[in-house]
Amino acid sequence: MTHTANNLIPAPGKFRSALAVAGAFLESLDYVSDYPLNRIERLERVVAQLKEELRQRT
């Protein structure tokens, strides 16, 4: 009986490492959600620059 009770108690550091994994996962979600926006903003700047170059040539 005590053997099964001991299995329910996690080893030291397991909870902390689980929190670290969850934190890393949440940070990666933040990066993934920002990535497309950063790409779109960069493309918008390039298009604006190309428009300006065309306007100067005409």
N, C-alpha and C positions, 0 to 999 in steps of 0.2 A: 504494500500500500504506500509506504513512504517513497518507494522508487518512482511511482507515477506522480506523486506530488512534487518531487524534485524536478521532473521533466517540465512542469508548468512554469517554473521560474527560469527566465532567460539568463543566459550567460552574461557576465559583466561586459558592458560595451555594445551589446547587441542593439539595444534601444537607441543609443547614440548613433550607431552606424546606420540604422534604419532612418533616423531623422536626417542624417547627412545625405542619404540616397534620395529621400523625398525632396529635400531642398535643392539638390542638383537637378532633379527632374523638373521642378517648378522653374528654376532658372533657365533650363533649356527651352521650356515652353515660351518663356518671355523672349528669348532670343529668336525662336522660330517665328513668333508673331510679329516681331519688329523687322525681320529680314525682308519680307516682301515690300513693306512700306519704305524701307531704306532704298531698295532697288527702284521703286517707282519714283521716289524723290530724285534719285540720281538721273533717271531717264528724263524726267521733266526738266531738269537743269540742262541736260545735253540738248534737248529739243529747243529750249529757249535760246541756247547759245547758237544753234544752227539757224534758227529764225533770224536772230540778230545779224549773223553773217550774211544771210540772203538779203536782208533789208539793206545792208551796207553796199552790196554789190549792184543793186538795182537803182 
